[in-house]
Amino acid sequence: MTRRDLQNGMAAEKKPWEIGKSFDHGAVIGPLTTVAKVGHLRKGAISLSVNGVLRQNSDLDKMIWSVAEQISKLSQAFALKAGDLIYSGTPENVGPVVRGDVLLGRIEGLPDLSIRIV
């Protein structure tokens, strides 16, 4: 999730945008699944619906950098350890959500994630 109000405010002040990503309850995550169970996902449908309307629809193979490439690059800058989480971008068509919206995220081969904005 991104708080565009905070992100844009920081950008206007020429400060780091991280505050727009680092807010309470902003790091949504579904059930953890091991590589041993699902393998290394390189392709598969990824989508997001808001209130039952499909908003984002793509495939993991369209990511600019694969998961392995992201881990490799990030591990050059950070000491990554088991249990660390890496949040990457999403497909096109991001947009605002409002209180009461129900979001359903899907990645083929993984459990669905459903949240309500409160």
C-alpha positions in Angstrom: 0.0 0.0 0.0 1.1 3.6 -0.6 -0.1 6.8 1.1 0.2 9.1 -1.9 -0.6 12.1 0.3 2.5 11.4 2.4 4.6 10.3 -0.6 3.8 13.4 -2.6 4.3 15.7 0.4 7.7 14.3 1.0 8.6 14.6 -2.7 7.5 18.2 -2.8 9.9 18.9 0.1 12.7 16.9 -1.8 12.8 14.4 1.1 12.8 10.6 0.9 9.4 9.1 -0.1 9.8 6.1 2.2 7.2 7.6 4.7 4.6 7.0 2.0 5.3 3.3 2.3 6.0 3.0 6.0 2.7 3.6 7.8 0.8 1.4 10.3 -1.0 -1.5 8.6 0.4 -0.6 5.2 2.4 -3.8 4.7 -0.3 -6.3 3.7 0.8 -9.9 3.6 -0.9 -13.2 3.0 -0.1 -16.7 4.4 3.6 -17.6 4.1 4.3 -20.5 1.7 7.6 -22.3 1.4 9.5 -22.8 -1.8 9.6 -26.5 -0.9 5.8 -26.4 -1.3 5.3 -24.3 -4.4 8.7 -24.0 -6.0 10.2 -20.8 -7.4 7.4 -19.0 -9.1 8.5 -17.5 -12.4 5.2 -17.2 -14.1 1.5 -17.3 -13.2 -1.5 -15.0 -13.1 -1.4 -12.1 -10.7 -4.5 -10.0 -10.1 -6.2 -7.5 -7.8 -9.9 -6.9 -7.6 -11.5 -4.0 -5.7 -15.1 -4.6 -4.7 -15.3 -7.5 -7.2 -14.1 -5.3 -10.1 -10.8 -6.5 -11.7 -8.3 -3.6 -11.4 -4.9 -5.2 -12.0 -4.3 -8.3 -14.2 -0.9 -9.6 -15.4 1.6 -12.4 -15.1 4.6 -12.9 -12.9 6.8 -13.4 -16.0 6.2 -9.7 -16.9 8.1 -8.5 -13.8 11.1 -6.3 -14.7 13.3 -8.4 -12.4 12.6 -12.0 -11.4 12.4 -12.8 -7.7 15.8 -14.4 -7.9 17.3 -11.2 -9.5 15.6 -9.1 -6.8 17.1 -11.2 -4.0 20.5 -11.2 -5.7 20.6 -7.4 -6.1 19.2 -6.6 -2.7 21.6 -9.0 -1.0 24.4 -6.9 -2.3 23.1 -3.9 -0.3 21.5 -5.6 2.7 22.2 -8.7 4.9 19.1 -10.7 3.9 18.1 -13.5 6.3 15.5 -16.2 6.4 12.1 -14.6 7.1 13.0 -11.3 5.6 10.2 -9.9 3.4 10.8 -8.1 0.0 7.9 -6.0 -1.3 8.1 -5.3 -5.0 5.9 -3.3 -7.3 2.6 -4.4 -8.8 1.1 -4.5 -12.3 -0.3 -1.4 -14.0 -3.6 0.2 -13.0 -2.8 1.1 -9.4 -5.4 3.5 -7.9 -6.9 4.8 -4.8 -9.0 2.8 -2.4 -11.4 4.1 0.3 -12.7 3.0 3.6 -15.0 0.0 3.1 -13.4 -1.3 -0.1 -12.7 -5.0 -0.2 -9.5 -6.0 -2.0 -8.8 -9.5 -3.3 -5.3 -10.3 -4.4 -4.4 -13.4 -6.3 -1.2 -15.0 -7.4 -1.5 -18.3 -9.2 -0.2 -21.1 -7.0 -0.5 -19.2 -3.7 -3.4 -18.6 -1.3 -5.7 -15.6 -2.1 -5.4 -12.5 0.1 -8.6 -10.5 1.0 -8.6 -7.4 3.0 -11.1 -4.6 3.8 -9.9 -1.0 4.1 -10.9 0.4 7.5 
